[in-house]
Amino acid sequence: MKPIGFWFAHLHQALESSLDRVLAAESLTRRHWQVLNTGASPEEALKPFGDLRETIADLHLRGWIDEDGLTEAGQAAHLRLKTKVGEFRARVTEGIRDDEYRATVGVLERMAANLARE
């Protein structure tokens, strides 16, 4: 059995590249989606994803966000992409029961909390 670090890194890379392929038709990445999905403003929600200045600048250029958050065009893009991302998430969790998913997320949260105490 491979250790959790292997599976975590493997899953992260698979999620990143697979979601990027889903979003590629609109020349977007997972980071674009994360900004759109948080309404472009909650810094705390975006903090784990690192420096997003380039992504945010691109969304400003597209007219999807402004200083107040998502614009009307951004809201339309978010709704359109939400369907695609929902289909992607359903594919990722296919065959996984809700209780299994919740237990896995709970374990990962506790592991992260353990490391945050260092």
GUPAKOL-516210 format. One line per 5 residues: number of its first residue (from 1); for each residue x, y, z negated of N, C-alpha, C. Coordinates in pm, 1 decimal, always signed. Example, Ala and Ser with C-alpha at 12.3 -4.5 7.8 and 13.67 -1.06 7.14 Angstrom:
1> +1319.0/-569.0/-780.0/+1230.0/-450.0/-780.0/+1320.0/-330.0/-780.0 | +1285.0/-225.0/-708.0/+1367.0/-106.0/-714.0/+1290.0/+3.0/-787.0
END
This chain:
1> +84.5/-117.5/+0.0/+0.0/+0.0/+0.0/+89.5/+124.5/+0.0 | +57.9/+216.2/+87.4/+134.3/+341.0/+95.4/+86.3/+436.0/-14.5 | +176.7/+521.3/-64.7/+139.3/+612.2/-173.6/+46.5/+724.7/-126.6 | -17.0/+789.1/-223.9/-113.4/+894.6/-194.4/-50.5/+1008.4/-115.6 | +75.1/+1039.4/-142.5/+142.3/+1147.9/-69.2/+145.6/+1122.0/+80.7
6> +169.4/+996.7/+117.5/+169.3/+960.8/+259.7/+31.3/+986.3/+319.1 | -72.5/+933.2/+252.0/-208.1/+945.5/+306.1/-256.1/+1090.2/+305.8 | -216.8/+1165.8/+203.6/-255.4/+1306.2/+199.6/-193.5/+1381.2/+316.9 | -63.9/+1363.1/+339.6/+4.0/+1431.4/+451.1/-52.3/+1385.3/+585.3 | -75.4/+1256.1/+598.9/-129.3/+1201.3/+723.9/-269.6/+1256.9/+751.8
11> -353.8/+1256.7/+649.6/-490.1/+1307.2/+666.2/-488.0/+1456.6/+696.8 | -405.0/+1531.9/+628.2/-397.3/+1676.1/+652.7/-361.1/+1703.4/+798.1 | -260.0/+1634.9/+848.3/-218.7/+1654.6/+987.5/-329.3/+1612.5/+1084.2 | -395.0/+1500.6/+1054.5/-502.6/+1453.1/+1141.2/-620.3/+1550.9/+1140.9 | -656.4/+1602.6/+1024.0/-764.9/+1701.2/+1016.4/-728.7/+1826.7/+1093.6
16> -606.9/+1873.9/+1072.4/-560.9/+1997.2/+1137.6/-566.2/+1983.4/+1290.8 | -504.1/+1879.3/+1342.1/-496.1/+1864.7/+1488.2/-631.9/+1830.7/+1549.8 | -711.7/+1749.8/+1481.6/-843.0/+1713.4/+1535.2/-937.3/+1833.1/+1537.9 | -939.1/+1911.7/+1430.9/-1026.5/+2029.0/+1428.3/-977.7/+2134.5/+1527.9 | -846.2/+2147.3/+1542.5/-794.4/+2240.3/+1643.6/-843.4/+2200.8/+1783.7
21> -850.9/+2070.9/+1811.5/-902.1/+2026.4/+1941.9/-1049.8/+2061.6/+1957.8 | -1126.6/+2050.0/+1850.1/-1268.8/+2085.6/+1853.9/-1285.1/+2234.1/+1885.3 | -1199.2/+2317.2/+1828.6/-1210.2/+2462.7/+1842.0/-1136.0/+2518.8/+1963.7 | -1056.3/+2436.7/+2028.5/-971.0/+2483.3/+2138.7/-1048.5/+2543.2/+2255.6 | -1170.5/+2499.4/+2277.5/-1249.2/+2552.4/+2389.1/-1268.4/+2703.5/+2377.4
26> -1260.4/+2755.1/+2254.1/-1275.1/+2899.6/+2233.5/-1142.0/+2963.4/+2193.4 | -1033.0/+2891.0/+2217.9/-898.6/+2937.8/+2182.0/-889.1/+2975.0/+2034.3 | -943.5/+2888.3/+1950.4/-942.1/+2908.2/+1806.3/-867.1/+2794.8/+1739.0 | -826.9/+2819.4/+1613.9/-763.6/+2717.1/+1531.3/-844.7/+2698.6/+1403.9 | -801.7/+2603.4/+1324.3/-867.2/+2578.2/+1196.0/-863.5/+2703.9/+1108.6
31> -755.8/+2778.4/+1117.0/-744.3/+2901.6/+1037.1/-850.7/+3004.1/+1078.0 | -877.7/+3014.7/+1208.0/-984.9/+3103.8/+1253.1/-1116.9/+3061.7/+1188.2 | -1143.7/+2931.7/+1191.5/-1267.3/+2881.3/+1134.7/-1275.3/+2913.6/+985.3 | -1165.3/+2895.3/+914.0/-1165.6/+2920.6/+770.7/-1198.3/+3066.9/+740.8 | -1143.9/+3157.6/+819.1/-1173.5/+3299.7/+798.7/-1320.7/+3326.6/+829.8
36> -1368.9/+3277.2/+942.7/-1509.1/+3297.8/+979.4/-1603.4/+3237.1/+875.9 | -1569.3/+3121.9/+826.4/-1657.7/+3051.1/+734.3/-1661.7/+3114.5/+595.9 | -1564.0/+3195.3/+562.0/-1565.2/+3264.3/+432.9/-1618.4/+3406.2/+447.9 | -1663.3/+3441.1/+565.9/-1716.8/+3575.2/+587.5/-1608.3/+3678.9/+604.2 | -1486.0/+3635.7/+626.4/-1371.5/+3720.4/+657.2/-1316.4/+3798.7/+539.7
41> -1377.1/+3788.6/+421.4/-1328.4/+3874.4/+315.2/-1283.0/+3808.5/+185.1 | -1342.8/+3701.9/+137.6/-1303.5/+3652.5/+4.9/-1158.2/+3603.6/+0.7 | -1068.9/+3693.4/-38.5/-925.8/+3663.0/-38.0/-893.4/+3539.1/-120.3 | -961.2/+3523.2/-232.7/-933.6/+3409.1/-320.3/-963.1/+3277.5/-248.6 | -1069.8/+3274.3/-168.9/-1105.2/+3152.8/-95.2/-1002.9/+3122.0/+13.4
46> -938.8/+3225.3/+67.0/-843.1/+3206.3/+175.9/-699.9/+3190.0/+126.7 | -673.4/+3220.7/+1.6/-538.3/+3219.0/-53.6/-462.4/+3087.6/-28.0 | -526.6/+2970.7/-44.4/-452.9/+2845.4/-23.6/-403.2/+2824.9/+120.2 | -453.8/+2903.5/+215.4/-419.2/+2881.2/+354.6/-302.6/+2967.3/+402.5 | -240.8/+3038.4/+310.2/-121.2/+3114.2/+344.1/-151.1/+3246.5/+412.3
51> -53.6/+3292.7/+486.8/-61.0/+3422.4/+553.2/-152.2/+3413.6/+675.1 | -264.6/+3480.0/+668.5/-363.6/+3475.6/+776.2/-373.5/+3608.3/+851.7 | -275.2/+3696.2/+833.0/-282.4/+3827.9/+897.2/-296.0/+3817.9/+1048.8 | -221.5/+3728.6/+1110.8/-229.1/+3712.3/+1256.9/-368.3/+3663.7/+1299.3 | -421.1/+3568.2/+1226.7/-553.3/+3513.9/+1256.0/-660.0/+3622.4/+1239.4
56> -651.0/+3696.2/+1131.5/-746.9/+3803.9/+1105.2/-736.1/+3911.9/+1213.2 | -614.0/+3944.4/+1253.9/-594.9/+4044.2/+1360.7/-659.7/+3996.3/+1490.2 | -646.1/+3867.4/+1520.9/-707.4/+3812.6/+1641.9/-860.1/+3823.1/+1634.6 | -916.9/+3793.3/+1520.1/-1061.4/+3802.2/+1505.2/-1109.2/+3947.2/+1512.9 | -1028.3/+4040.3/+1465.2/-1059.5/+4183.8/+1481.6/-1061.8/+4219.7/+1630.4
61> -961.5/+4172.2/+1704.4/-955.1/+4201.0/+1848.3/-1074.9/+4143.8/+1923.2 | -1122.6/+4030.2/+1879.6/-1240.2/+3968.6/+1942.3/-1369.1/+4042.8/+1906.1 | -1360.6/+4129.2/+1805.0/-1479.0/+4200.3/+1758.1/-1566.3/+4115.2/+1667.8 | -1509.3/+4010.8/+1609.9/-1585.7/+3919.7/+1526.4/-1584.1/+3959.4/+1379.3 | -1484.7/+4037.5/+1338.2/-1480.1/+4085.8/+1201.4/-1440.0/+4232.5/+1201.7
66> -1481.2/+4301.0/+1096.2/-1438.2/+4439.1/+1074.4/-1416.2/+4455.2/+924.5 | -1400.4/+4577.8/+878.4/-1371.6/+4600.3/+735.6/-1484.7/+4555.3/+643.9 | -1604.7/+4536.0/+698.1/-1718.9/+4492.0/+617.7/-1740.5/+4340.7/+621.8 | -1661.8/+4269.7/+700.7/-1678.0/+4124.6/+713.0/-1714.5/+4086.2/+855.0 | -1801.1/+3987.5/+868.3/-1841.1/+3939.8/+1000.8/-1930.1/+4041.7/+1071.0
71> -1899.1/+4067.2/+1196.9/-1984.9/+4152.5/+1278.2/-2098.9/+4067.7/+1333.0 | -2188.1/+4129.2/+1407.9/-2297.2/+4053.7/+1469.9/-2241.0/+3946.9/+1563.6 | -2139.3/+3983.3/+1641.4/-2075.4/+3885.8/+1731.5/-2006.5/+3775.4/+1650.3 | -1947.3/+3813.1/+1538.2/-1883.4/+3714.9/+1451.1/-1982.7/+3619.6/+1388.8 | -2098.3/+3672.0/+1350.9/-2203.2/+3586.4/+1295.2/-2253.1/+3487.1/+1399.4
76> -2267.4/+3533.0/+1522.1/-2311.3/+3443.6/+1630.6/-2206.5/+3335.6/+1656.1 | -2079.5/+3376.5/+1656.4/-1971.1/+3279.2/+1676.6/-1968.3/+3178.9/+1561.4 | -1986.2/+3227.2/+1439.7/-1986.4/+3139.8/+1323.6/-2097.8/+3035.6/+1333.7 | -2216.8/+3077.8/+1369.7/-2328.8/+2983.4/+1383.4/-2301.0/+2879.8/+1492.1 | -2246.8/+2924.9/+1603.6/-2214.6/+2834.8/+1714.8/-2109.7/+2731.6/+1671.9
81> -2007.0/+2779.9/+1603.8/-1897.9/+2692.0/+1561.4/-1938.8/+2601.5/+1445.1 | -2031.2/+2649.4/+1363.1/-2076.8/+2570.8/+1248.4/-2135.0/+2437.1/+1294.3 | -2204.3/+2437.9/+1406.4/-2259.3/+2313.6/+1461.4/-2146.9/+2218.4/+1501.0 | -2047.3/+2270.0/+1571.9/-1934.2/+2185.7/+1614.9/-1856.8/+2131.8/+1495.1 | -1832.8/+2217.6/+1397.5/-1758.8/+2175.5/+1278.0/-1840.3/+2074.2/+1198.0
86> -1971.0/+2092.9/+1191.4/-2057.3/+1996.4/+1123.9/-2050.2/+1858.5/+1188.0 | -2049.7/+1855.7/+1320.6/-2036.4/+1728.5/+1392.4/-1900.4/+1664.8/+1363.7 | -1796.3/+1748.5/+1360.6/-1661.2/+1701.3/+1329.3/-1657.4/+1641.6/+1188.8 | -1713.2/+1710.7/+1091.8/-1713.0/+1662.0/+953.6/-1789.7/+1531.3/+940.8 | -1899.2/+1519.9/+1013.7/-1976.8/+1395.4/+1010.7/-1892.9/+1279.2/+1064.6
91> -1815.0/+1306.7/+1168.7/-1728.0/+1202.6/+1225.8/-1618.9/+1163.9/+1126.4 | -1562.2/+1262.5/+1058.0/-1454.9/+1237.8/+961.4/-1504.7/+1151.5/+845.0 | -1625.8/+1175.7/+799.6/-1677.0/+1104.9/+681.6/-1767.5/+986.4/+715.8 | -1769.8/+950.1/+841.9/-1852.5/+836.3/+883.7/-1814.9/+711.7/+803.9 | -1916.3/+642.5/+751.3/-1893.4/+519.3/+676.0/-1851.8/+542.1/+531.6
96> -1846.5/+666.6/+488.5/-1808.6/+698.6/+350.5/-1934.3/+745.0/+277.2 | -1967.6/+673.3/+171.3/-2085.4/+710.4/+92.8/-2060.0/+841.9/+19.5 | -2166.9/+911.3/-13.7/-2156.9/+1039.4/-83.5/-2082.3/+1024.7/-215.8 | -2110.6/+919.3/-291.9/-2042.9/+900.6/-420.9/-1893.3/+874.2/-401.8 | -1855.7/+805.2/-294.5/-1713.6/+782.8/-265.1/-1643.3/+914.0/-231.3
101> -1709.4/+994.7/-151.0/-1653.4/+1124.2/-112.5/-1633.9/+1211.9/-235.6 | -1738.4/+1220.3/-318.5/-1731.6/+1303.5/-439.7/-1622.7/+1254.4/-534.6 | -1610.1/+1123.6/-548.7/-1506.5/+1068.3/-637.4/-1367.0/+1103.0/-584.2 | -1348.0/+1091.8/-454.4/-1218.1/+1123.5/-394.5/-1183.5/+1270.1/-414.6 | -1277.0/+1357.5/-387.9/-1253.6/+1500.8/-406.9/-1226.0/+1530.0/-554.4
106> -1298.9/+1465.7/-643.3/-1277.3/+1485.0/-786.0/-1137.7/+1444.8/-830.0 | -1090.1/+1332.6/-780.4/-955.0/+1286.9/-813.1/-851.4/+1386.1/-760.4 | -868.4/+1432.2/-637.1/-773.0/+1528.9/-580.2/-773.6/+1660.0/-658.7 | -891.4/+1704.4/-700.9/-900.6/+1826.6/-782.9/-825.3/+1810.0/-914.8 | -842.3/+1694.3/-978.7/-773.3/+1671.6/-1106.4/-622.3/+1663.5/-1086.0
111> -578.3/+1599.9/-978.3/-434.0/+1592.7/-950.6/-376.7/+1732.1/-929.0 | -448.6/+1814.7/-854.0/-402.9/+1952.0/-830.1/-398.8/+2029.9/-960.4 | -498.7/+2012.4/-1044.4/-501.6/+2080.9/-1174.5/-385.2/+2035.6/-1261.6 | -353.7/+1907.8/-1258.1/-239.6/+1857.3/-1335.3/-110.2/+1925.5/-1292.9 | -92.2/+1941.3/-1163.5/+30.0/+2004.9/-1113.7/+31.0/+2155.5/-1138.2
116> -86.2/+2216.4/-1141.4/-94.9/+2360.8/-1165.8/-53.2/+2396.7/-1307.2 | -58.9/+2300.9/-1399.1/-21.3/+2325.6/-1538.9/+129.3/+2326.4/-1560.2 | +205.9/+2285.5/-1460.0/+353.1/+2280.2/-1475.2/+411.9/+2417.3/-1487.0
END
